[in-house]
Amino acid sequence: MTPEERNALVIILAAAVLAPLLSDRLAKWVRLPGIVLEIALGILIGPHVLGWVHTNHVIDVFATIGLLFLFFIAGFEINFKGIRGRPVALAVAGWFVSVALALAIGKTLESSGLIISAVIVALAMTTTAVGSLLPMLRDANEMETPLGRFVMAAGAIGEFGPIILMAFLLQTGNIVKTGGLIALFAALAIATGWLASREHPPALIDVFRRMMHTSAQLPLRTVALLLGLVVVITADLGLDTVLGAVTAGVVVSLAVKSDREELVHKLDGISFGFFIPIFFVVSGIRFDLSALIASPETILRVPLFLALFLIVRGLPALFLYRKDLPLRERLSLALLCATELPLVVAITTIGVTRGLVHPENAAALVGAGMLSVLLFPMLAFGIAAKGERQELRQAS
């Protein structure tokens, strides 16, 4: 590791430490999610503002691991018992409506000359940042509520759907071959998940339990090995590694039946304590601020894309969940479904690399994603809390 790489890593880690401290200090006036501050600090220390840090190979490796852990945790946290049935059915229906809306909007923007590819922008608009919403749902005690289950189901489909669709629509080779590879991976994932959900030998459980709190840390090492194996398999099949990370999280979740809370604490420590903050800070460092502020017209694309996020992902929730949630909770669900960021960063990065997205549009989409993570959950939980207070007053 060169001196420049060491210095860059230390500055990024300092930003990761500073973000939650700032979030805590500012909580009296405004609720700023830590990931927004991490990206903002990344922009500040990056090449377009202070110029303290530039990306390099070492930083890119850490950031990639952080992205994989983010989606691994998203897969691990999916409560299949809680979201199966109607939550998943509504989530799938809502996502397909979102795809139709996004493609229609994308084609309109493409014909106007504002964007290059309707497909890539549509993909970005159909995502939901379930990995970013998880800690917020936890903090708001919404994980086990009807609203939380509907958000988790919509978020799971909003992660899996765009990744699978991206494999098809951005494939330059044979689409039939790509479909076959996805089907093969799905079959392997289902078989592995089924095996993981079966009863495990008591001797094996005892070994893992004994080594949970020793220097061996066998359960955590096994999780890291599985994540690596699944990511390598998806990459070798020519699929997006993010799909592998989510799948690995699901498999581990199905396998863990006892001592789950202890494993969760350890996974939180290595992911949210180290790798994931690095990913978000580096996302800020990569953010092309100069392209975004090049002209007033470009800046105006941020609120435009933010509104489109709400139309594409939020509007279906208002109508599809009429029989399941009251209006206040549907408004909260719509806002949370329209919260987008990690996949927006990944999709726009691919788009710019392939010449399918203008750099200024990529920056505007990421900027809109940052605003969605900042504004939409704050509004959603505020609406939900107000509804709960009214219900308590009526009950008393």
Secondary structure by P-SEA (a helix, b strand, c coil): ccaaaaaaaaaaaaaaaaaaaaaaaacccccccaaaaaaaaaaaacccccccccccaaaaaaaaaaaaaaaaaaaaaccccccccaaaaaaaaaaaaaaaaaaaaaaaaaaacccccaaaaaaaaaccccccaaaaaaaacccccaaaaaaaaaaaaaaaaaaaaaacccccccaaaaaaaaaaaaaaaaaaaaaaaccccaaaaaaaaaacccccaaaaaaaaaaaaaaaaaaaaacccaaaaaaaaaaaaaaacccaaaaaaaaaaaaaccccaaaaaaaaaaacccccccccccccaaaaaaaaaaaaaccccccccccccccaaaaaaaaaaaacccaaaaaaaaaaaaaccccaaaaaaaaaaaaaaaacaaaaaaaaaaaaaaaaaaaac
